[in-house]
Amino acid sequence: MEERYLELIKIINEADYNYHTLDNPTITDQEYDSYLRELYNIEEAHPELVRSDSPSQRAGGKVLDEFKKITHTIPMLSLSNVFNEEEIKLFDERIKKEGINPEYVAELKIDGLSVSLNYKNGKLVSAATRGDGVVGEDITNNVKTIKTVPLTINKQIDIEVRGEIYISKKRFEEINADRAKKGLDLFQNCRNLAAGSIRQLDSSIAASRKLDCWIYHLPNPEDYGIKTHYEALEFMKSLGFKVNPNNKLVKNIDELLEYIEDGAKKRDSLPYDIDGIVIKLNNLNEQKIMGFTAKYPRWATAYKFPAKEVLTKLEDIIFTVGRTGQITPNAVLSPVLVAGSTIRRATLHNEDYVKEKDLKIGDIVSIRKAGDVIPEVVERILERRDGSEKDFVMIKNCPICGSELIKKEGQVDYFCVNPECDARHIEGLIHFVDRHAMNITGLGERIIEDFYNMGFIRSITDIYHLKKHAEDLIELEGFGNKSVNNLLEAIEESKNNSLEKLIFALGIEQVGEKTARVLARKFETMDTFMNTSVEVLTNIQDIGEIIAKSIRNYFDKEENKKLIEELKALGVNMVYTGERIEEKDEFADKTFVITGTLTNYTRDEVKRMIENFGGKVSDSVSKKTSVVIVGDAPGSKYDKALKLGITIWNDEQINEVLDKYK
Ligand code: IVH
């Protein structure tokens, strides 16, 4: 009996391998089902026989309360990114600088989530997510449902391999179609679906999703006498793992660029999502020479494909009026899904921008998300024009108040200069309550607009008089006692904000959030600030003449002085209550740039602390940068820093210094 049982395990596991990993079925579906039935019968009659590598273990069914933690024996690192040919060449040059004549393995960068598989004596004993790279989650039950992950490998050895769990485009479509029918939320992309499936506590859900797994990394190649990464891939393939057939040994940068071009071409026709090409130094000794940073191997990098572009129709161009009166043309697009979200609008910035791009209303345009976030119109597709398109015409009058628009010499933007323009008032109010300004939750853009039109809030001070209208508000559709109370409370609460929030909220031209903070710290009270001269202001680091004049100009106006007095009388705080600057040597008078994701602190926290300790944070790397702080998945700023020889602090280093002063 036991012998037959073991034989069945072998037959079925082999059949799974041939079918799923090699895509080459060796037995019929009927035969397969009959073996499986026989195995289940034995297991039912003799539960004591059930083995961990039995195909029955793939069915799922175990429901966990939580995932256990697994500490990786070797940290699971991520990869640095490069975005263009120049950056690829830089990567290549850094390697050559070490006296290496590099040969690479180029691989498809599978868009899924990484996994570590542990085998003892040839049997799968555990599987873990990457987690924070040091500690991951135990997802063994879910991984066992993946037919291409062998439960037993061809050698009775201890081994760890790493790879990417993913889901095919076909399964993604099927699952979403099914969910749409059931009225469930849809998954945004293959990666989210794979990640959501692997984090199910009930492994039968993971099983139903039909995940898959490519193996691409052997953390301990020396243990098996392996000298190159390519050999490692071959070795893992021989053990029964699914290794991507597109992996290629490339002898030089030209072959590498060719591979990348090919990869980009076949991207859409592949049955799974890829988001780039991974480049790995082939020779393992050379990998050792290159070594690691705190987060990444220096011997590998990931080339990321440019953001995806899709085509849609430019239905219209409409104009909005900002709080400074600035007029912005906006593209109204036929709704279209780009990189996971539906795009309906995109800014077109100004008249020149529209003209440069030669956009006409009715054009078919390509859209992408710049930096994968902000929607952007890339270009019109000339061949798709049919003559029905209408020329873009810049407006001459404010779309809200009708007053004539003004364009100052040498500037690209038109302005509505009517101080009584409703649009300007509304935008000013929206800015005042914004999260970064007075942070009054419950007063969203729509509500401000409605309250403005209904006459409840016509000016900033009206916000603090809103309680007079409480009874009317409760009657409004969508409002009730509770939401009105919450709103009034949020308004009261905002009176306690520290001065920098109020300074920013006033919407003084040229005074952004950062400048507001500098000013509030420096002057501490509104009275000193509003009575300061242009000379005193320009003496402050980071405050130039344009900002200084704009501030002076603002407070020289009677209506603004009056506004401050009224706010004061209403109980709005007028002093700085935030943190004081305590200069620390590591930070004082230095300029920092942050790139990548940091682990212990958010980017905002790090920024705030650096500023509290007397440093500055800037967005771009230049010769003037003192230190670049490099977190997980840094951008090209990292390369630029290396190129310019700027001091680099990794995640651990910044944590260490910040922890010291916290
Ligand atoms: S190698 C030390 N190879 O991309 C080696 N990673 O952005 C680490 N990925 O964390 C990984 N395809 O999840 C490698 N062929 C491939 C890959 C790949 C996808 C993922 C992996 C990694 C991430 C980095």
Boltz pocket constraint, residues with backbone or C-beta under 6 A from the ligand:
constraints:
  - pocket:
      binder: B
      contacts: [[A, 77], [A, 78], [A, 79], [A, 107], [A, 108], [A, 109], [A, 110], [A, 111], [A, 112], [A, 113], [A, 114], [A, 163], [A, 164], [A, 216], [A, 217], [A, 278], [A, 297], [A, 300], [A, 302]]
      max_distance: 6.0
